[in-house]
């Protein structure tokens, strides 16, 4: 594959969307966790909950800012990289993105100011409402963008005239066949990402010897949230997979590495999908497992990639991403239930568990990215499944332009990612503070106040 | 009835972009001014925009969003033609946006670095927006005239933002920083005037139809209030900046109001020049418009949410009214 403008435009968009998703996937879940902290404080009066909120709201603000700026980039790149998509599918995509801006972006951005800096200026009730509205805004945002993404995967409620899409039914467009499953799957992913971040960073703090009830409460909240969310996620993932099998069988075939349609298909644990030979080499298989998972019957039929000549996605990246996601899910189940078991036995997390949680801090990122690669690469070669090819909507920028800007974006994103993790470490290793808050004023708060 | 929809949406887009220029204009202006302040003042300057910048920036997303929603045919053409300045602007907005948090969360040893990023990001975004404005109002052509205007406006537009930023500081600060802000505004006055003249002459100069609309009687008389108002207000700003006693007596907001009037006049003038085109000389609003069913669907969304957004925006500004203090999460 040569580095023609099409490939570069795709890499650039993928780089942006991969960088972007890291931050909303934290903030959607974390916003609700913060609301939980605030509500617990309001109900119990226990200062530790407020300290937990104070610590995590700083990380939330930083994460939110990264999500906002990378999101703005996305909104422009629809036009700069895929002008054909907007010209053909603008009648569908435009209003969905518009509703995201109108009902979510302004809501979260406006009330974020009160949530972050308004605690001394408004009543506790209004501050709770502001926090709730920010959390609601992040979730509404996910609703609209996933409605659009799902429509691109399983288009419905449209008519096609001269290559242009027209809306027939907005209910069918928004609640298209894959939307409920994808929405649930992504929201749970976000809760898991936030849960492991909260538990992981709290474990860093505990391991660094930082005392305080807030650390313990954050750790427990993260572990228990993860322990509850992970079985639900496995269930949601299973439903999502069945839905994909029905509507996008080529994607499933790539995920499973199944080349020939077969009954009682085995699940390939590991292997090397080879598109030249059209087989998965060195495969380690579990007999009947793929059919069992996908059809819930031992001898159910699974369609192979050869049924979709030249119209199936690149197999290896989908195949591998799927396995990375599954492996992460397995680890999440193991570690969070280990933690839950420990709490259930009335023990504080031991050194081994703290180490495991530290290592799992960013496991949500890995799983989320892998999941997105499965579903997005799995949609190829289409931008709108079966109807509009990605190659037909790309902008004709010069290779040098795209290559140069891609280089710039990747450099900037790596720098920001390193800075983000460093800032997390810096914030996490400072001692927990309790007691009276610093008075706002011109002289005070210069070091940490402004954000 | 459907004929009115493109008109409604172009007005919504214009309003969003005007609000963006005014609101994020003062944020970016403060970013450009940041290196001129000492460390304590820097914190207050950032604090004066901290609770607002995110929502302010959202007006840009809405403006581009409306272009995409209502005029998908133009969206691709405009953004493809402006690919490089858009990229520069995005880099700038990214740096500026994350610097708000990193400058206080990455540790004191990194603060200078992030203050620098705040400045560079703000300046780059402001200049890129100037370039885009210049390229757009000269018809998105790659002629020397168009490129020349784009470059000149890229250099001049930041002066308007600096003026807005300075005016915001007159409302939000006092003491030494207040006096510094007055000085910054004085120095921005002439470059801002230059920017306004450039924007005013660019469209008629490259397009003779537009020139005819402005400079033939009786149109010229009907349109006279626009340049006359601008001149009067501009003169008023010059006078006000010499009267520190008036500004200090609690009339700092007058400068900001005057700038809003100038921005509004410039917007009306540009709208008059460009109408009925969305891409000058190439594509009209109606040619670029999305399907009527899609426009109706989003029309109701805009009609319901925009007043709500306006209401809670005012609400948030009122909560953080008064002189800026260092921001605290507690």
Contacts between the chains, C-beta under 8 A, distances in Angstrom:
chain1	res1	chain2	res2	distance
A	54	B	329	5.8
A	54	B	330	6.4
A	57	B	329	5.8
A	58	B	105	6.3
A	58	B	329	6.3
A	61	B	101	5.7
A	62	B	98	7.9
A	62	B	101	4.2
A	62	B	102	7.3
A	62	B	105	5.6
A	64	B	54	7.9
A	65	B	54	7.5
A	65	B	97	5.4
A	65	B	98	5.4
A	65	B	100	6.0
A	65	B	101	4.9
A	66	B	98	5.8
A	68	B	54	6.0
A	68	B	57	7.2
A	68	B	97	6.1
A	69	B	93	5.9
A	69	B	94	4.2
A	69	B	97	3.9
A	69	B	98	6.0
A	70	B	94	7.0
A	71	B	61	8.0
A	72	B	57	7.0
A	72	B	60	7.2
A	72	B	61	5.9
A	72	B	90	6.7
A	72	B	93	6.0
A	72	B	94	7.9
A	73	B	90	4.8
A	73	B	94	6.8
A	75	B	61	5.5
A	75	B	64	6.0
A	75	B	65	6.8
A	75	B	68	7.8
A	76	B	64	6.5
A	76	B	79	6.4
A	76	B	86	5.4
A	76	B	90	6.1
A	78	B	68	6.8
A	79	B	64	7.6
A	79	B	68	6.5
A	79	B	75	5.0
A	79	B	76	5.5
A	79	B	78	7.4
A	79	B	79	3.3
A	79	B	80	7.2
A	80	B	79	4.8
A	80	B	80	6.3
A	80	B	83	5.1
A	80	B	86	5.9
A	80	B	87	7.6
A	83	B	75	7.4
A	83	B	76	2.7
A	83	B	77	7.2
A	83	B	79	6.9
A	83	B	80	5.3
A	84	B	76	7.1
A	86	B	68	5.9
A	86	B	72	4.6
A	86	B	75	5.2
A	86	B	76	5.2
A	87	B	72	5.8
A	87	B	73	6.0
A	87	B	76	5.4
A	90	B	68	6.7
A	90	B	69	7.5
A	90	B	72	2.7
A	90	B	73	7.7
A	90	B	75	7.1
A	90	B	290	5.7
A	90	B	294	7.8
A	91	B	72	7.2
A	91	B	290	5.2
A	91	B	291	4.6
A	91	B	293	7.5
A	91	B	294	4.2
A	92	B	294	7.4
A	93	B	68	7.8
A	94	B	65	7.9
A	94	B	68	5.2
A	94	B	69	3.5
A	94	B	70	7.2
A	94	B	72	5.8
A	94	B	290	6.0
A	94	B	294	6.3
A	94	B	298	7.2
A	95	B	69	5.8
A	95	B	294	5.3
A	95	B	297	5.0
A	95	B	298	4.3
A	95	B	301	7.5
A	97	B	65	6.0
A	97	B	68	6.5
A	97	B	69	6.9
A	98	B	65	5.3
A	98	B	66	7.1
A	98	B	68	7.8
A	98	B	69	4.3
A	98	B	298	4.8
A	98	B	301	6.5
A	98	B	302	7.7
A	99	B	298	7.1
A	99	B	301	5.4
A	101	B	58	7.0
A	101	B	61	5.5
A	101	B	62	5.1
A	101	B	65	4.7
A	102	B	62	7.4
A	102	B	301	5.3
A	102	B	302	6.6
A	102	B	305	4.2
A	102	B	306	7.3
A	102	B	309	7.2
A	103	B	301	7.4
A	103	B	305	6.1
A	105	B	58	4.9
A	105	B	61	6.0
A	105	B	62	7.7
A	106	B	55	6.4
A	106	B	58	5.4
A	106	B	62	7.7
A	106	B	305	7.6
A	106	B	309	4.6
A	106	B	312	7.8
A	106	B	313	7.6
A	107	B	312	7.8
A	109	B	54	4.1
A	109	B	55	4.0
A	109	B	57	7.5
A	109	B	58	4.9
A	110	B	55	4.5
A	110	B	309	7.5
A	110	B	312	5.3
A	110	B	313	5.9
A	110	B	316	5.1
A	111	B	312	7.4
A	111	B	316	7.3
A	112	B	54	5.9
A	112	B	55	7.8
A	113	B	50	7.5
A	113	B	51	3.2
A	113	B	52	6.2
A	113	B	54	7.3
A	113	B	55	7.1
A	113	B	316	5.4
A	113	B	319	7.9
A	113	B	320	6.8
A	114	B	51	7.4
A	114	B	316	6.3
A	114	B	319	6.2
A	116	B	50	7.9
A	116	B	51	7.1
A	116	B	327	7.6
A	116	B	329	6.2
A	117	B	50	6.4
A	117	B	51	5.1
A	117	B	320	7.4
A	117	B	327	4.7
A	117	B	328	6.9
A	117	B	329	7.0
A	118	B	51	7.3
A	118	B	319	5.8
A	118	B	320	7.4
A	119	B	329	7.3
A	119	B	330	6.4
A	120	B	328	7.1
A	120	B	330	7.2
A	121	B	319	5.4
A	121	B	320	7.1
A	122	B	319	6.2
A	164	B	291	8.0
A	166	B	291	5.2
A	166	B	293	6.7
A	166	B	294	7.8
A	167	B	291	7.1
A	167	B	293	5.2
A	167	B	294	5.4
A	167	B	297	6.7
A	170	B	297	5.7
A	395	B	76	7.5
A	395	B	80	5.2
A	395	B	83	7.7
A	397	B	80	7.5
A	397	B	83	6.1
A	401	B	83	6.6
A	401	B	84	7.0
A	405	B	83	7.9
A	405	B	84	7.7
A	405	B	87	5.0
A	408	B	87	7.3
A	408	B	91	6.7
A	412	B	91	6.4
A	412	B	94	6.6
A	412	B	95	7.9
A	416	B	94	7.5
A	416	B	98	6.2
A	419	B	98	7.7
A	419	B	102	6.0
A	419	B	106	6.3
A	422	B	106	6.5
A	423	B	101	7.7
A	423	B	102	6.2
A	423	B	105	4.8
A	423	B	106	4.7
A	423	B	107	7.9
A	426	B	105	7.0
A	426	B	106	6.2
A	426	B	107	4.8
A	427	B	105	6.0
A	437	B	328	6.7
A	437	B	330	3.1
A	438	B	328	6.3
A	438	B	330	6.8
A	440	B	325	4.7
A	440	B	326	5.8
A	440	B	327	7.5
A	440	B	328	4.7
A	441	B	325	6.0
A	441	B	326	6.5
A	442	B	40	7.0
A	442	B	44	6.5
A	442	B	325	6.6
A	442	B	326	6.5
A	443	B	40	7.6
A	444	B	326	6.1
A	445	B	43	7.8
A	445	B	326	4.0
A	445	B	327	7.1
A	445	B	328	5.3
A	446	B	39	7.2
A	446	B	40	6.3
A	446	B	43	5.0
A	446	B	326	6.4
A	447	B	104	7.0
A	447	B	108	6.3
A	448	B	104	5.4
A	448	B	105	7.6
A	449	B	43	7.3
A	449	B	47	7.2
A	449	B	104	6.8
A	449	B	326	4.4
A	449	B	327	4.9
A	449	B	328	4.9
A	449	B	329	7.5
A	450	B	43	5.2
A	450	B	46	4.9
A	450	B	47	5.0
A	450	B	50	5.9
A	450	B	100	7.7
A	450	B	103	7.3
A	450	B	104	5.2
A	450	B	326	6.3
A	450	B	327	4.9
A	451	B	50	6.2
A	451	B	100	5.8
A	451	B	101	5.0
A	451	B	104	5.6
A	451	B	105	7.1
A	451	B	327	6.4
A	451	B	329	7.6
